[in-house]
């Protein structure tokens, strides 16, 4: 645990610095040190996916925000026997879960489909909430808030749970692949240039703008080179977790908000408390 705490502390200084210089080129320098950047193999994989992707229009049943909140409340109760509060607010994203504060925010202005609901159950509750729930149960803040670099596994596991439940759409992976391209190109190109590169891969104006905005959000002058390289972890994380699950017990990742790379350090701890871990996946023993 000391090793993991030390690593987390060291990484915190980089996070403080990229927020301290937010809006300037220096923010990009510290963000790059913290998040790193996609390697060339991941970029090629993302390009290949985008080129081969074919958009399909599928109609799903519409679900009102109030009903979405009720379904997510029921899912928390079913998986953990806990209760969670639902708030209906106006915000940029569809849903925001604050597990440590015991509530979920639902965008009251958003339009939801039946597929959205199934994805949110698998993604937000099945992974984000469950990993927090287990970490909190062991009384270790590090497992609640996340070890250094946990986010790649966190988001990858959430997408993998969607995949396992049959609700991960190719349209969502297409967006994740676009984020890889945006984080790759933002380091050497302007907002305008990144936006038109994404357009060339088939992204609509709205989606290309949203992805580019995320990649350039720490710069006031978006004509400059640089950006916030975090977003490639969604695409990378999914394939890493998928590969991990082929030969390993994915339930071990539910000990808390940990990275796949932490499992070796936590082996004895996980072995001891394995039967106490709650997970949306079937236990192997």
GUSE-153676 format. One record per atom (N, C-alpha, C, O): z, y negated, x. Coordinates in steps of 0.001 Angstrom, whole numbers, plus 500000, padded with zeros to 6 digits. Atoms other than C-alpha are relative to their C-alpha. Example, Ala and Ser with C-alpha at 12.3 -4.5 7.8 and 13.67 -1.06 7.14 Angstrom:
2
500000501190500890 507800504500512300 500000498800500900 500665498819501936 499940501190499180 507140501060513670 500730498910499230 500899497802499739 
***
This chain:
285
500000501206500837 500000500000500000 500000498739500875 499361497743500539 499937501164499111 500778497630502875 498610499636500507 498265498459500603 501364500233499521 497228498051504185 499181499262498938 498444498323499240 500773500597501091 495784497163500785 500458498575499697 499642497700499408 499470501353500233 498086494162500317 499526499040501087 499160497901500799 500418500843498879 497201492822503770 498523499609499865 498142498460500084 501430500250500174 493479493173503094 499764499007498855 498904498131498959 500139500889501157 493857491427499718 500400498572500391 499731497610500014 499521501312499570 495827488558501292 498961499290500863 498682498107500669 501017500594499123 493203487987503982 498789499510499201 498232498452499494 501165500377500801 490427487895501376 500297498788499118 499397498016498790 499607501125500857 492371485399499260 499705498651500663 499352497686499986 500247501257499291 491973482734501944 498532499578499849 498231498392499713 501423500303500181 488175482994501640 499731499514498578 498925498607498370 500160500435501389 488425482680497850 500493498565499811 499853497754499141 499448501360500077 490608479596498182 499003499011500589 498780497934500035 500931500915499326 488082478066500573 498715499776499214 498218498651499161 501252500258500729 484995478633498448 500254499217498716 499351498547498215 499658500854501144 486803477071495483 500330498573500461 500000497598499786 499636501314499443 488140474231497643 498753499151500236 498763497946499984 501230500733499686 484595473273498674 498928500167498913 497743499939499160 500934499764501114 483015474074495276 499103498778499776 499587497648499713 500945501091500195 479895471993494741 499275499612501270 498281498887501228 500617500353498714 479052471737498442 499424501232500692 499660502366500276 500590498908499232 477126473810500970 501066500888500647 500845502080500863 498918499225499380 480432474879502542 500503501100499086 500926502160499548 499590498982500963 481297476740499356 499146501256500167 499650502376500087 500915498870499805 478245478930499950 500369500809501237 500284502037501233 499629499319498751 479393479729503488 501170500944499777 501137502096500210 498809499182500234 482793481000502352 499734501083498947 500269502188499044 500346499008501020 481356482757499275 499231501162500639 499429502321500276 500780498971499314 478934484624501548 500910500894500847 500701502105500921 499047499211499204 481805485708503829 500811500933499110 501129502058499493 499179499193500909 483769486959500827 499166501073499298 499534502248499304 500788499073500820 481021488558498699 498918500727500783 498396501743500322 501121499481499229 478474489294501438 498701499790499210 498628498876498388 501277500168500705 474888489734500174 499336501364499843 499685502303500559 500651498692500195 472629492527498905 499164500374501221 498463499533501784 500833499588498863 471038494586501667 498559500215499526 498279500222498327 501427499947500306 467286495024501833 499645501201499128 498711501133498328 500270498809500806 467407498523500306 500337499758498529 499625500216497636 499618500317501371 469231497233497222 498988499042499371 498646499167498195 501000500955500489 466749494366496901 498725500732499609 498142500442498564 501211499222500313 463821496820497022 500204500834498731 499299500956497905 499681499192501190 465534499028494421 499939499126498742 499407499541497712 500010500934501133 466013496013492128 498578499574499658 498210499504498485 501402500395500222 462391494908492592 499237501117499311 498470500877498379 500696498833500566 461145498406491798 500363500160498526 499496500405497688 499567499858501394 463246498565488618 499346498926499134 498858499216498042 500574501108500773 462011495151487464 498505500199499750 498012499927498655 501446499801500136 458355496021488092 499678501112498998 498684501043498276 500258498845500872 458632499313486185 500575499824498599 500260500595497693 499347500195501297 460702497928483310 498998499526498947 498175498645499194 500851500388501124 458943497671479970 500900499644498814 501667500475498329 499126500468501079 460610495614477257 499622500654498669 498450500702498294 500210499409501316 461041497361473905 500852499250498976 502016498939499230 499262500674501070 462049495659470680 500590501063499077 499862501792498403 499302499028500846 464663497770468893 500935499246499067 501690498372499493 499152500682500978 466383496682465719 501310500759499808 501323501973499603 498686499417500219 470111497275465380 500686499283498840 500339498156498484 499231500580501097 472530496652462557 500836498829500517 501422498923501596 499212501167499615 474218493218462710 501477500211499643 501809500795498611 498549499873500223 478016493063463012 500629498623500171 500401497961501184 499380501324499921 480049489926462290 501153500004501012 501784501042501211 498942500067498986 482548488713464964 501351500563499537 502039501230500311 498715499510500507 485563489505462750 500064501528500056 501087502095500439 500050498542499972 484496493147462457 500040500523501430 500664501550501699 499974499622498581 483895493341466231 501445500004500498 501870500935501182 498605500101499600 487487492192466780 500820501158499472 501646501714500197 499252498891500607 488841494828464405 499704501320500712 500607502118500961 500397498750499334 486873497617466107 500608500093501400 501067501160501808 499436499996498649 488048496596469597 501516500174499966 502090500831500834 498555499790500198 491655496390468360 500302501485499787 501235502034500374 499820498577500297 491339499925467010 499790500860501244 500481501860501436 500296499232498789 489873501160470310 501168499934500990 501497500935501627 498824500144499130 492837499788472300 501132500887499497 501777501585500278 498952499185500624 495252501458469874 499733501491500216 500643502260500527 500383498594499866 493355504742470054 500197500520501426 500713501620501621 499946499557498607 493196504913473868 501373499857500651 501733500654501517 498742500289499293 496596503470474813 501238499922499113 502363499902499613 498911500219500963 498717503129471638 500624498615500147 501706498344499626 499583501396499879 499064499495472614 499343499181498895 498378499623498272 500675500919500917 498260496567470358 499527498805500813 500150498440501810 500536501152499286 496161493619471463 499602498937498979 499147499254497880 500307501106500893 495632490201469921 498529499618500137 497959499692501225 501403500433499971 492153488978468978 499923498523499635 500488498088498632 500197501424500264 491164485305469185 498506499736499838 497686500280500577 501397500356500230 487934483853467828 499784498561500460 500340497620499894 500197501312499378 486692480952469959 498517499759500289 497701500674500173 501349500326499541 483519479165471078 500007500050501521 500825499379502150 500051499871498533 482594480114474663 498615500461500420 497770500762499577 501320499663499469 479658480965476926 499679501490499854 498539501852499563 500237498557500076 480095484759476905 500290500540498607 500872499851497769 499764499385501311 480208487149473968 501476500364499810 502073500116498762 498613499522500072 483632488586474758 500689499740501326 500066499847502383 499195500160498793 486397487828477246 501334500696499765 502054500368498822 498740499285500159 489319490201477713 501003499534501047 500717499539502244 498900500411499115 492590488926479183 501100501045499832 502083500825499125 499092498871500182 494411492238479496 501441499668500371 502374500093499689 498644500332499546 497394490811481407 500732499096499019 501963499058499002 499395500895500988 497969488277478614 499999500609498592 500503500015497639 499951499274501259 497440490807475845 499089499491498904 499420499616497725 500916500425501056 494457489294474057 498530500143500398 498186500205501578 501454499979499830 490684489508473605 499446498788499281 499840498492498153 500684501125500635 488530486467472904 498618500460499553 497874501060500329 501314499678500546 485500486965470666 499279498685499710 499851497780499102 500779501211500258 482761484335470548 499661499933498509 498868500729498007 500182500100501448 482844483217466917 498594499552499601 498195499701498446 501347500488500287 479339481730467196 498914501002500399 497725500760500194 500955499036499458 477726484824468710 499506500971498924 500175501216497920 500568498974500875 475486487354467004 500153501352500693 499705501515501828 499757498681499421 476499490980467618 499184501066499279 498875500938498095 500681498855500596 474655494256467047 500917501226500104 501942501197500785 499221498757499932 475960497789466534 500014500545501432 500999501156501848 500032499565498597 474852498552470133 500993499183500825 501689499731501681 499029500860499306 476883495560471396 501414500549499834 502185500608500791 498654499515500304 479969496989469709 500317501255500815 501395501366501400 499766498765499245 479576500424471314 500104499714501499 500906500328502203 499932500383498583 478932498822474707 501340499356500328 501940499656501360 498732500694499763 482008496602474398 501183500970499996 502135500810500761 498937498983500032 484180499584473499 500074500741501339 501155500952501889 500048499255498744 483029501462476605 500309499121501205 501026499533502118 499925500909498853 482871498467478953 501349499266500073 502087499395501050 498804500851499980 485714496122478006 501300500778499827 502269500554500551 498775499257500278 488250498562476585 500096501248500873 501114501494501518 499984498736499271 487282501859478195 500206499868501492 500712500794502126 499831500180498549 487274500410481720 500898498805500334 501959498992500929 499218501177499602 488556496819482086 501450500071499490 502395499831500242 498636499929500543 491525497291479765 500733501236500519 501903501150500890 499341498754499581 492242500913480730 500482499941501451 501573500421501757 499582500074498593 492353500208484469 501200499064500154 502104499326500946 498826500882499996 494724497299483863 501206500733499445 502288500674500029 498918499283500675 496844499431481530 500682500991500947 501910501036501024 499448499032499059 497283502179484133 500699499315501170 501794499712501569 499400500723498874 497940499739486974 501341499396499627 502290499447500410 498754500629500463 500609497931484935 501100501035499805 502277500758500035 499034498935500264 502284501214484052 500754500411501270 501915500815501212 499374499603498739 502988501912487723 500810498868500633 501436499057501676 499165501105499539 504620498510488190 499547499369501302 500353498755502001 500520500587498760 502365497433491075 498958498941499658 497885499259499145 500891501111500347 500753494007490671 498612500155500620 497609499748500034 501276499825499312 498047494924493159 499046500855499165 497840500607499139 500826499127500824 496817497663490817 499633499343498674 498675499754498018 500299500756501222 496905495238487878 498900498969500245 497954498850499466 500907501121499725 495041492344489498 498772500417500802 497742499744500760 501149499501499257 492772494367491770 500145499921501507 500594498908502044 499994499982498538 492544495368495414 498792499207500499 497916498837499717 501122500738499408 490177493582497797 498687500756499757 498580501941500072 501299499383500227 486580494268496772 499937500957498819 498991501736498702 499957499054501128 487566496121493583 498889499745498979 498490500661498260 500889500384501095 485063494238491398 498710500821499963 498207501133498884 501228499207499968 482018496197492542 500210501333499277 499375501750498475 499676498737500673 483672499453491439 500349499754498540 499973500542497672 499588500332501375 485144497797488326 498783499855499085 498712500491498034 501175500238500831 481808496585486979 499049501203500020 498388501501499025 500822498797499914 479978499667488221 500524501105499106 499753501814498459 499363498986500841 482460501927486453 499820499665498520 499622500556497693 500193500428501389 482157499870483259 498581500338499538 498385500835498428 501392499663500332 478355500271483329 499819501518499953 499073502031499119 500104498532499992 478753503973484186 500590500605498727 500067501590498207 499416499505501247 481014504487481166 499032499778498829 498915500616497935 501036500247501014 478323502873479009 498905501075500106 498452501622499100 501025498988499736 475795505242480612 500457501372499495 499694502088498847 499446498711500409 478060508260480003 500057500132498481 499867501218497935 499892499985501466 478491507282476340 498635499792499330 498537499776498103 501349500127500543 474730506790475940 499677498647499401 498787498532498558 500235501333500579 474905503059475200 499591498955501040 499551497760500745 500466500943498972 473725501530478491 498500499815499843 497730500746500079 501426500268500223 470385499898477720 499298499656501310 499906499118502235 500800500374498830 467596499501480259 499883498488500100 499706497939501187 500061501466500007 467520495849479198 501176499411500778 501033498389501450 498830500486499268 471039495428480614 499848500233501497 500201499369502300 500218499716498575 470145497109483915 498944499043500560 499020498637501720 501027500972499613 467083494824484034 500649498668500382 500266498043501371 499266501241499699 469447491828483927 500773500154501301 500774499247502134 499253499757498761 471632493379486649 499069499962501209 499424499419502255 500986500009498909 468517493912488802 499556498573500300 499373498202501459 500362501406499818 467538490279488230 501058499230500761 500742498334501543 498911500661499275 470943489198489490 499954500323501496 500293499483502330 500168499641498577 470309491096492737 498947499094500632 499155498548501716 501084500838499463 467046489200493222 500442498547500135 500112497881501117 499539501395499956 468692485865492416 500965499768501156 500877498746501837 499046500174498900 471532486393494904 499319500152501356 499750499563502347 500769499839498756 469022487496497538 499238498711500328 499303498220501455 500852501158499759 466691484508497126 500749498663500005 500272497692500594 499295501287500080 469308481824496402 500432499483501369 500618498280501551 499531500401498674 470369481818500063 498948499221500781 499266498523501745 501054500701499249 467005480464501169 499059499178499128 498103498580499621 500882500733500898 465463478887498096 500772499151498999 501970499346498796 499393500899500976 466140476192495495 500107500673498632 499553501752498419 499879499519501378 467076476708491834 498605500215499402 498310501260498823 501361499977500551 463477475926490844 499225501219500505 498562501908499729 500742498891499397 462049478512493252 500525501358499535 499740502256499231 499399498739500448 464507481284492282 499618500275498543 499268501399498182 500355499891501413 463845480624488584 498577500542499828 498349501436499013 501392499570500150 460076481059489027 499738501370500623 498804502062500218 500106498630499472 460508484193491144 500405500986498908 499743502004498709 499547499125501091 462448485752488261 498978500041498866 498746501088498263 501050500043501029 459778484612485820 498859500949500376 498264501595499514 501071499130499515 457276486503487968 500306501475499816 499399502306499806 499595498610500232 459283489696487403 500180500316498513 500689501377498152 499993499719501431 459047489360483630 501173499480499203 501292499788498017 498853500549500732 462239487509482717 499549498813499150 498714498017499581 500312501140500865 462021485069479814 500611498731500596 501443498812501500 499450501272499513 462783481382480410 501515499963499899 502198499598500856 498555500064500228 466272481660478919 500779500911500937 501785500502501517 499289499034499151 467292484778480851 499863499625501468 500838499700502217 500217500410498605 465747483590484137 500881498805500344 501442498734501437 499158501175499774 467590480275483763 501462500407500122 502164499941501020 498591499577499995 470927481979482985 500358500731501289 501430500507501851 499745499251498767 470650484332485979 500010499063501204 500871499176502077 500083500956498884 469618481514488344 501204499068499993 501744498737501048 498832500866500124 472408479294487032 501231500674500606 502010500032501310 498861499257499446 474951481998487919 499937500036501529 500959499899502202 500163499898498547 473521482320491441 500177498666500714 500512498639501899 499918501327499384 473556478543492058 501207499200499498 501295497999499753 498963500750500700 476725477641490148 501019499297500887 501773498459500392 499029500664499131 478766476581493179 499384498826500777 500019498281501679 500644501130499338 476271473889494268 499738498864499014 499227499091497918 500309501171500834 476047470381492837 498522499657500106 497884499311499112 501418500251499768 472612469885494383 499302501352500114 499300501970501178 500577498657500013 470748473030493385 498628500087500661 497997501144500649 501247499930499224 467667472073495399 500290500536501399 499371500896502135 499594499518498682 469648473141498480 499956501528500074 500025502218499057 499874498562499781 469614476612499997 501467500380499830 502357499555500033 498623499540500154 472700478695499302 500332500301498549 499538500035497647 499583499673501357 474630479881496283 501224500897499992 501948501009500981 498828499150500220 477236482262494909 499494501428499850 498920501779498819 500681498704499916 476261485815495868 500708501154499287 500322502310499460 499201498958500661 478765487724493717 499192500978499142 499497502171499121 500570499249501121 476369488969491038 499211501259500342 498859502015499437 500704498764499665 474589491710492976 500895501225499848 500398502349499785 499064498861500050 477752493863492713 499866500812498714 500248501982498691 500134499271501265 476948494810489088 498986501139500138 499254502273499740 501062499013499793 473714496621489999 500425501026501049 500298502233500841 499567499116498909 475073498039493255 501143500896499540 501148502096499815 498830499252500451 478358499095491640 499638501148499081 500196502239499196 500397498942500936 476657501062488864 499457501206500745 499871502334500477 500603498878499291 474589503172491250 500988500673500953 500916501883501164 498981499409499129 477513503663493647 500958500890499216 501302501983499665 499083499203500829 479820504883490862 499279501231499460 499851502320499410 500793498873500504 477058507066489417 499877501091501071 500008502279500777 500106499059498884 476579508683492826 501354500660500282 501431501864500527 498643499495499773 480360509037493295 500349501064498964 500911502105499307 499631499106501107 480746510740489883 499291501350500059 499739502313499437 500735498741499903 478205513425490779 500793501079500736 500641502268500459 499262499020499192 480588515056493270 501508499777500010 502237500530500655 498578500327499958 483996513485492617 500566499804498592 499824499659497621 499295500180501270 486589513110489855 500121498510499692 500908497804500322 500031501422500339 485905509728488247 501331499512499433 501611498314499456 498696500388500551 489363509774486618 500917499370501048 501803498585500711 499159500550498930 490907508937490000 499806498487500146 500675497796500677 500262501437499939 489328505484489743 500801499228498955 500814497997498971 499226500648501055 491571504777486735 501478499848500356 502294499554499483 498618500218499562 494782504603488797 500381498522499889 501560498170499867 499824501449500098 494329500829488519 498688499339500384 497655500004500462 501212500727499624 491841498149489517 499777500145501506 500119499267502297 500199499677498585 490837499751492799 498520500225500286 497711500420499379 501360499721499544 487672500224494825 499879501474500368 500873502117500706 500240498625499526 486111503598495602 500508500144501429 501043501188501800 499585499960498591 486866502733499242 501508500089500181 501980500407501272 498536499945499909 490613502597498441 500562501392499742 501736501643500013 499490498703500442 490871506183497226 500606500821501134 501583501541500927 499448499248498861 491460507651500683 501402499523500322 502294500335500570 498685500575499702 494382505277501302 501008500369498912 502189500572499195 499117499758501147 495801505972497822 500125501478499619 500732501800498598 500075498584500377 495295509747497856 501341500592499567 501428501196498497 498695499411500325 498976510766497903 500571499398498722 501161500102497902 499502500694501192 499865508170495273 499283500520498751 499917500792497732 500786499521501147 497047509302492965 500343501451499682 500480501814498514 499632498591500219 497897512998493465 501318500102499232 501473500939498342 498671499960500616 501478512279492439 499962499595498528 500650500186497697 499992500545501365 500637510316489286 498744500333499189 498502499735498141 501273499698500651 497316511902488310 500155500302498509 499366499818497698 499823499605501401 498649513389485051 500433498850499103 500383498969497879 499593501172500781 499915509946483971 498838499043499740 498966498101498958 501158500886500145 496471508346484219 499320500220498650 499010501352498279 500767499928501249 494800507561480901 498571499550500307 498352498574501025 501394500271499687 491015507570480964 499108500405498826 499463501306498067 500931499587501052 488035507730478579 499206501251500362 498424501751499554 500700498806499554 486745510684480620 500912501221499921 502135501106500008 499216498754500087 487838514300480292 500605500311501370 499928500208502393 499330499632498759 490392515360482913 499486501343500491 499147502222499697 500540498772499414 489284518079485312 501028501114500115 500665502280500268 498989498947499845 492611519895485510 500704500277498679 501586501133498617 
***
